[in-house]
């Protein structure tokens, strides 16, 4: 992958040096590095699939020729599509993770540290690409389990499954590829499993897991115990309470958190590794004239400290409100019609990586506007890529 790029662009390509070229050597006209850089740039600038990537490249060939060798000119969208279908998603993601690490300055916290005194929270959640089903091959919609760094606004990894029911098996595999040391890992009820909790603890992290019907006895036991304490006015227990109000997307959320030491009488208490506390989060949302109320129960390995518990719970809501909402609204992910599983997985990762880079910008524009600006102005695109100073 030797290239004659400028120093800054060349440093990006170093992150992909160990990526094997999956293409046949016969009629291999375009450099692997050229194709990857084109795909990255195009997705940041608004492309949502191979055809759009090809159109963007053809429209920006003068700029691309300043930075890439392009020995046979601009590649077609078919060439780009074939590459995305051949690349192994796990290896592709590893290269981007190297890029993220390279972009961090020496004085920034490492993965196991906190940022500006903040807690390190990794939110793990699943999302379906709703229109990616393939009836001809009897395949349902592709389901992606993603890990999101709440403090840095960065995608840490993703794993694809054929259906939501496989989320339980995908989460442990995804955790194996993450550095959870010193982090609080938050997972929705589907990931509330004893083996997953143990894996997080063994990796040096803490967990905050939501409870629902899949842990029926434990869920009911926690709900009944907390309800009893609230009814008694907390006279016989130590409780921590925290309240906050959050505004966003035209909605006002009033949040109330209660946290308790976990009583050993809870159903199945001894089966959960490092089980220390339980909690409840009550969210009352107001949007216009509509008011809704949501109550969630949690088990956790965290020690008593309600602000840390609240930060973890809110951090998990962030993957829904920040990552998934933005992917649906700004990146139109649910409209993806890519049928090839590797191509769909790789394009989904490109979108998550593009979002990660766009969130690192410090201007006051929205993510949607930053993406438009990257499409309109290659100087701004260079700044997003980190190859040109602001």
C-alpha positions in Angstrom: 0.0 0.0 0.0 2.9 2.3 -0.6 1.6 5.7 -1.7 3.0 9.1 -2.7 0.6 11.1 -0.4 1.4 14.2 1.5 2.7 13.6 5.0 -0.7 14.0 6.7 -2.7 11.8 4.3 0.1 9.3 4.4 -0.2 9.0 8.1 -3.9 8.0 7.6 -2.8 5.2 5.3 -0.4 3.9 7.8 -3.4 2.7 9.8 -4.4 0.4 6.9 -1.0 -1.0 6.2 -1.8 -4.4 7.8 -5.1 -4.7 6.0 -5.0 -7.6 3.6 -6.2 -6.9 0.0 -9.0 -9.4 -0.6 -9.3 -8.7 -4.3 -8.0 -11.1 -7.0 -4.6 -10.0 -8.4 -6.0 -10.4 -11.9 -6.9 -7.0 -13.4 -6.4 -5.3 -10.0 -6.1 -1.7 -11.4 -6.8 0.5 -8.4 -4.7 0.8 -5.2 -6.4 -0.5 -2.1 -5.4 2.7 -0.2 -7.1 4.9 -2.9 -10.3 3.0 -2.7 -10.4 3.2 1.1 -9.7 6.9 1.3 -12.4 7.6 -1.4 -15.0 5.6 0.6 -14.2 7.3 3.8 -14.3 10.8 2.3 -17.5 10.2 0.4 -19.4 8.8 3.4 -18.3 11.8 5.5 -19.5 14.1 2.7 -22.9 12.5 2.4 -22.7 9.2 0.4 -24.7 6.3 1.7 -23.6 3.4 -0.5 -21.2 2.3 -3.3 -23.1 4.1 -6.1 -23.1 7.4 -4.2 -19.5 6.9 -3.3 -18.7 6.5 -7.0 -20.6 9.6 -7.9 -18.9 11.7 -5.2 -15.5 10.5 -6.4 -16.2 11.4 -10.0 -17.4 14.9 -8.9 -14.3 15.5 -6.8 -11.6 13.9 -9.0 -9.5 17.1 -9.2 -9.2 17.2 -5.4 -8.6 13.5 -5.2 -5.8 13.6 -7.8 -4.0 16.1 -5.5 -3.8 13.5 -2.8 -4.1 10.0 -4.4 -2.1 8.2 -7.1 -5.1 7.0 -9.0 -3.1 5.1 -11.6 -6.2 4.3 -13.6 -8.3 7.3 -12.8 -11.4 7.4 -10.6 -12.8 3.9 -9.8 -16.3 3.0 -10.7 -19.0 2.4 -8.1 -19.0 -1.3 -9.0 -15.3 -1.5 -8.1 -16.0 0.2 -4.8 -19.0 -2.1 -4.1 -17.0 -5.2 -4.8 -14.2 -4.2 -2.4 -16.7 -3.4 0.4 -18.3 -6.8 -0.2 -14.9 -8.6 0.1 -13.4 -6.8 3.1 -13.7 -8.6 6.4 -15.6 -6.3 8.7 -13.5 -7.1 11.8 -10.2 -6.4 10.1 -11.6 -3.2 8.5 -12.8 -2.0 11.9 -9.4 -2.7 13.6 -7.7 -0.3 11.1 -10.2 2.5 12.0 -9.6 1.9 15.7 -5.9 2.4 15.0 -6.8 5.7 13.3 -8.8 6.9 16.3 -5.8 6.2 18.5 -3.5 8.0 16.2 -5.7 11.1 16.2 -5.5 11.3 20.0 -2.9 13.7 21.4 -0.4 12.5 24.0 -2.0 14.5 26.8 -5.4 13.0 26.2 -6.6 10.2 28.5 -6.1 6.6 27.3 -8.9 4.1 27.0 -8.6 3.1 30.7 -8.6 6.7 32.0 -11.3 9.3 32.5 -11.7 12.5 30.4 -11.6 15.8 32.4 -12.5 13.9 35.5 -15.5 12.2 33.8 -16.4 8.6 34.2 -15.6 6.4 31.3 -18.9 4.9 30.0 -19.2 2.4 27.2 -22.7 1.9 26.0 -23.6 -1.3 24.1 -26.8 -1.6 22.2 -28.3 -3.1 19.1 -30.0 -1.6 16.1 -31.6 -3.2 13.0 -31.0 -2.0 9.4 -34.7 -2.2 8.7 -34.6 -2.4 4.9 -31.6 -4.7 4.6 -33.7 -7.9 4.5 -33.3 -10.2 1.5 -36.4 -12.3 0.9 -34.8 -14.1 -2.0 -32.2 -15.6 0.3 -34.6 -15.8 3.2 -32.5 -13.3 5.3 -34.0 -10.9 7.8 -32.8 -7.4 8.4 -29.2 -7.1 9.5 -28.9 -6.4 13.2 -25.8 -4.5 14.5 -24.6 -4.5 18.0 -22.5 -1.3 18.6 -20.2 0.0 21.4 -20.2 3.7 21.9 -17.8 5.8 24.0 -20.1 8.3 25.7 -17.5 10.8 26.7 -15.6 11.0 23.4 -18.5 10.4 21.0 -16.7 7.7 19.2 -17.8 4.3 17.9 -15.5 1.6 19.4 -16.8 -1.3 17.5 -19.7 -3.2 16.0 -20.8 -6.8 15.3 -23.4 -7.9 12.8 -25.9 -10.7 13.4 -28.7 -12.0 11.3 -31.5 -11.2 13.7 -32.1 -9.5 17.1 -32.3 -12.9 18.9 -28.6 -13.3 18.3 -27.7 -10.1 20.3 -27.0 -12.2 23.4 -24.3 -14.1 21.7 -22.9 -11.1 19.8 -22.4 -8.9 22.9 -19.7 -11.1 24.6 -17.8 -11.4 21.3 -17.9 -7.6 20.9 -16.7 -7.1 24.5 -13.7 -9.4 23.7 -12.6 -6.7 21.2 -12.9 -3.8 23.6 -10.8 -2.4 26.4 -13.3 -2.2 29.2 -10.6 -1.7 32.0 -11.7 1.1 34.3 -14.9 1.6 32.3 -18.6 1.3 33.3 -20.3 -0.8 30.6 -24.0 -0.2 30.2 -26.3 -2.7 28.3 -30.0 -2.9 27.8 -32.1 -5.7 29.1 -31.2 -8.1 26.3 -27.6 -8.1 27.5 -28.6 -8.6 31.2 -26.9 -12.0 31.4 -24.7 -13.5 34.1 -22.0 -14.5 31.6 -21.8 -11.0 30.2 -21.6 -9.4 33.6 -18.8 -11.8 34.5 -16.9 -11.0 31.3 -17.0 -7.3 32.0 -15.7 -7.8 35.5 -13.0 -10.1 34.3 -11.9 -7.4 31.9 -11.5 -4.9 34.7 -14.7 -3.0 34.2 -18.0 -2.4 36.0 -21.5 -3.0 34.7 -24.9 -1.3 34.8 -27.5 -3.7 33.3 -31.1 -2.9 32.7 -33.7 -5.4 34.0 -36.8 -6.6 32.1 -38.8 -9.8 31.6 -35.8 -11.9 30.4 -34.7 -11.9 34.0 -38.2 -12.4 35.3 -37.5 -13.5 38.9 -34.7 -11.0 39.5 -36.7 -8.2 37.9 -39.7 -8.8 40.0 -37.6 -9.2 43.1 -35.8 -5.9 42.5 -39.0 -4.1 41.6 -40.9 -5.4 44.7 -38.0 -4.6 47.0 -37.6 -1.0 45.7 -41.4 -0.4 45.7 -41.5 -1.5 49.4 -38.7 0.9 50.3 -40.4 3.8 48.6 -43.6 2.9 50.4 -41.8 2.9 53.7 -40.2 6.2 53.1 -36.7 4.5 53.0 -36.8 4.3 56.9 -34.8 1.1 57.1 -32.3 1.4 54.2 -29.5 3.6 52.9 -30.6 5.3 49.8 -29.0 7.8 47.4 -31.2 10.1 45.3 -30.3 12.4 42.4 -32.5 14.6 40.1 -31.8 16.4 36.9 -33.5 18.0 33.9 -32.3 17.5 30.4 -33.5 19.2 27.2 -33.0 18.1 23.6 -34.8 17.2 20.3 -37.7 19.4 21.4 -38.2 17.4 24.6 -37.7 18.1 28.3 -36.8 15.1 30.4 -37.1 15.2 34.2 -35.0 12.4 35.6 -35.0 11.0 39.1 -32.5 8.3 40.2 -32.5 6.1 43.4 -29.6 3.8 44.2 -29.4 1.2 47.0 -26.9 -1.5 48.2 -28.2 -4.7 46.8 -29.9 -6.9 49.5 -28.5 -10.5 49.4 -32.1 -11.7 49.7 -32.8 -10.8 46.0 -33.6 -13.8 43.7 -30.4 -15.2 42.3 -28.2 -12.7 44.0 -25.2 -15.0 44.4 -25.2 -15.9 40.7 -24.1 -12.5 39.6 -20.4 -11.6 39.8 -19.5 -8.5 41.9 -23.2 -7.7 42.3 -23.2 -4.6 44.6 -26.0 -2.2 44.0 -29.5 -1.8 42.4 -31.2 1.3 41.1 -34.2 2.8 39.5 -34.4 5.6 37.0 -37.7 7.5 36.5 -38.0 9.6 33.3 -40.9 12.0 32.8 -40.7 13.4 29.3 -42.6 16.5 28.1 -42.9 17.2 24.3 -45.4 19.8 23.5 -48.7 18.8 25.2 -47.6 15.2 25.5 -46.3 13.8 28.8 -44.9 10.2 29.1 -43.4 8.3 32.0 -40.8 5.5 31.9 -39.4 3.5 34.8 -36.3 1.3 34.5 -34.7 -1.0 37.0 -30.9 -1.8 37.1 -28.4 -4.1 38.7 -24.8 -3.0 39.0 -21.3 -3.8 40.2 -20.8 -0.1 41.1 -20.4 0.9 44.7 -23.0 3.3 46.2 -22.6 6.6 44.4 -25.8 7.8 42.7 -24.2 10.5 40.5 -22.0 7.8 38.9 -25.0 5.5 38.6 -27.0 8.3 36.9 -24.1 9.1 34.5 -24.0 5.5 33.4 -27.8 5.3 32.9 -27.8 8.6 31.0 -24.8 7.5 29.1 -26.7 4.5 27.8 -29.6 6.7 26.7 -27.0 8.6 24.8 -26.4 5.7 22.4 -30.1 5.8 21.5 -30.4 9.6 21.3 -26.9 10.4 19.9 -25.8 7.4 17.8 -29.0 5.7 16.7 -31.1 8.8 16.2 -28.3 10.5 14.2 -27.7 7.4 12.1 -31.4 7.2 11.2 -32.0 10.9 10.7 -28.7 12.3 9.3 -27.2 9.2 7.7 -30.6 7.6 6.7 -29.3 4.2 7.8 -32.7 2.5 7.9 -33.1 3.2 4.1 -30.0 1.2 3.2 -30.9 -1.5 0.6 -27.5 -3.2 0.5 -28.1 -6.9 0.2 -24.5 -8.2 0.6 -23.9 -8.7 4.3 -20.2 -7.7 4.3 -21.0 -4.6 2.2 -23.8 -3.6 4.5 -21.7 -4.2 7.6 -18.8 -2.2 6.2 -20.9 0.7 5.0 -22.6 0.8 8.4 -19.2 1.0 10.1 -18.1 3.8 7.7 -21.1 5.8 8.8 -20.4 5.2 12.5 -16.8 6.2 11.9 -17.8 9.3 9.9 -20.2 10.3 12.7 -17.3 9.8 15.2 -15.1 12.2 13.2 -17.8 14.8 12.7 -18.5 14.8 16.5 -14.9 15.8 17.1 -15.4 19.1 15.4 -15.7 22.0 17.9 -17.8 24.4 15.8 -21.4 25.1 16.7 -23.0 23.4 13.7 -25.2 20.3 13.9 -23.9 16.9 12.7 -26.2 17.2 9.7 -24.8 20.6 8.8 -21.2 19.5 9.3 -21.8 16.6 6.9 -23.2 19.0 4.3 -20.2 21.3 4.8 -17.9 18.4 4.2 -19.7 17.7 1.0 -19.6 21.3 -0.2 -16.1 22.3 0.9 -13.1 20.0 0.6 -11.1 22.2 3.0 -13.7 21.5 5.7 -13.6 17.8 4.7 -9.8 17.8 5.2 -10.3 19.3 8.7 -12.8 16.6 9.6 -10.2 14.0 8.5 -7.6 15.7 10.6 -5.2 16.3 7.7 -5.6 20.1 7.7 -5.6 22.4 10.7 -8.5 24.7 11.4 
